[in-house]
Amino acid sequence: MFLQVVDLVKDFGGVVANNHISFDIDQGEIIGLIGPNGAGKTTLFNCIVGYHKPDSGKVIFKGKEITGFKPFMTNREGIGRTFQITKVTAGMTVLENVMVGAFCRTDQRPIAKKEALEVLGFLRLENVKDYHLNELPIASQKKVGLARALATKPELLMLDEVASGLNPKETEEMVDVLKRIHQEKKITLFLIEHVMEVVMPISQRVIVLDSGEKIAAGLPEEIVKNERVIKAYLGEKYAKGFRD
Amino acid sequence: METLRDAFDFSDFSKAERIGLGLFTIFLLVFPWLGAGSFVKAVMIQFLLFSLFGMGWNTIGGYGGQVELGKAQYVGIGAYTVALMMVWWKIPFWVSMPVGVLIAIGYSFMIGYPLFRLKGHYFAIATICTSLVLQDIFINWKLVGAAKGIELPIHDHPDFLFMQFKSDVYYFYFIMALFYAGLFYMNWFRKSKLGYQLRMIKEDEDAAESLGIDARWCKIKAYSIASAFVAVGGGFMAVYNLYIDPYSVMDLDLSIKIALMAMLGGAGSMWGPIIGAAFLIPLDRFLGSWLGGQKGLIGVDFMIYAAMIMVVSAYQPRGIWGIIEQFRRKGA
C-alpha cells in the first residue's frame, strides 16, 4: 500500500474536523477529494502532511508510519503539497522559488538551478522565470506553487484546489498539466478540488467528505449517482447534467 | 572550490554596483593617507565595525526575516573573552578572538534552540530579554570586573600579537580586512543553500516547510553565523578601545543600533547594512558631538536619528537600498 490513512481523527475542541477517516491510495493513482466548504478536506491534508497532529489514527506512507511527522519530514519522505492560496510575495523570483524546492535534494547550486529550469520548462514557465510572484497572473502563481513542489521530486503530490480562481481556458491547461505530471513523471496525485471539470475527468477514484465524515468513495461515475453526495454537495442539477 | 568561487564572484551584480564597490575599495585603501583628522578616522573605523555587525545581523534578520534585537550579548561575549584571556593568562588576541567566536557560537545554539520556538514580535522581545539578562549578570559578576569593567594592560611598544599599536592606521586596516572577509562571506552566503532556504522562510514559512526545509534548524544556523560575526567585532572593540564594561559592549542600545542600521540600509540585501552604517554612524557621531554637547540641545541628535528611520521605513520598508532598486526598476 502506498498511502494508508487509518481511522484518523482531528478534533478542534468541539468541532470534529476529521471523524474516523480511513482510506488507501495505490501508487500511480489519481484520487480526488471533494466535499462542501468546511467538510475537513484541507484539515485532512494538513494531518497527513504534518501541519496538524492528528488526535488519533495513523498515516502510513510506503510502509512507514509518518503520523505526527513535521511537514519538512513528510516532504523528505516523498510527499509534496501545494497550497490553496500561494502567498504573493515580492522577495524572490520564480526561478529562485523553484530552486528552493530543488535544494531539498541537493546542496549544489548549479544542480538546483538546472533542475529548477527543467521543472519550469516542463510547466512552460521559462518565460516568466525572472518575475516576482506579485507580478504574475493567478494561473501562473498557481503553477509556480506546483513547480516548487515538483522540484522536491515527490512521489505523492497533494494539491489543494489547484484550479480555483482560473478561467475555463486556464482550467483546461491545468488539467493537461496534471495529466502530464501523472503520465510523464509517474507521480501519484491526490487532489482537493471544487471544480468538477477538473476532478471528474482525471480522477480514477473520488473520496467525498461532509462535516468531517467520509460519506462516499468510489469511481467518479458511481459518485455522481450517490444520493448522499448529491444531497450534500453536487446538487440535483449537476448530477442530472452529468447523466445526460 | 565552488565555495571560493562563489565568494569572490560578483558577476551577478550590475556594472554600477561593481564599479561602486571597486571605487569604495580604492577609497578605503588610500583613506589613511588623505590626511583626515583622528576624529574622522575614528568615525571610519566605527563605520567599518558597524558594517561588519550589520552584515552579521543581516543573515538572520535580513535574509531570514527574524527581527533579532539581542546582538549586543555576542559583542559582549567576543569582547570579554579577548579582554579576560589577556588580563588573566596573557593570551594573544589571535588565540582569544577565535575562542570568543567559538563561545559565541556555542552560546547562540544554546539560546537559539529554545528561542526559535517563538515567532515574530515574541521572538524579538525574547532576544532583548536574553541580552539584558547577560548584561545584568556581567554588571554584578565581581570576577569579571562587574560594573567597573576591565582595562586591558597597555604595552610599552607596539605588539602585533596583542593588537596594540600607536597609530590608528593599523586598526583601520585590520577592521578593513575583517570587513572584506565579512563581505566575501556574505557574497557566498547569499548564494548558498542556507541563504535560499532562509529567504523562503521569510517569504512564507509554511510553504518553506512543505519544501523540505527545517525552518527552526535553518534559523538556528543563521543565528549562530550572525553571532560569530558580531563576536569578531566584539573582540576588535576590546583591543581597539582597551577598556570594556557591560554598558559599552552589552547595551540594548547597541543591539538596536545594529538592527536599525541594517534595516535602514536595506535588510536582506548585500549592500544594505553597509549603506545603513555609512548613513547612521557619521550622523550619530557628528550630531552627537555638535548638538549633544550644546546646552539645551541634549537628545536632539537622537530625535533626528529616529525621525530619519521613521521616514525611510514608512516610505520603503526595504530601506535605502529598496528605494534605489525601486528607481532602477522604474528606469529599466
Interface residues (C-beta under 8 A of the other chain):
Chain A: V49 Y51 K70 P71 F72 N75 R76 G80 R81 T82 F83 T86 K87 T89 G91 M92 E96 N97 M99 V100 G101 F103 C104 R105 D107 Q108 R109 A112 G145 R148 A149 A151 T152
Chain B: E2 D6 K191 S192 K193 Y196 Q197 R199 M200 K202 E203 D204 D206 A207 A208 E209 S210 L211 G212 I213 D214 A215 G268
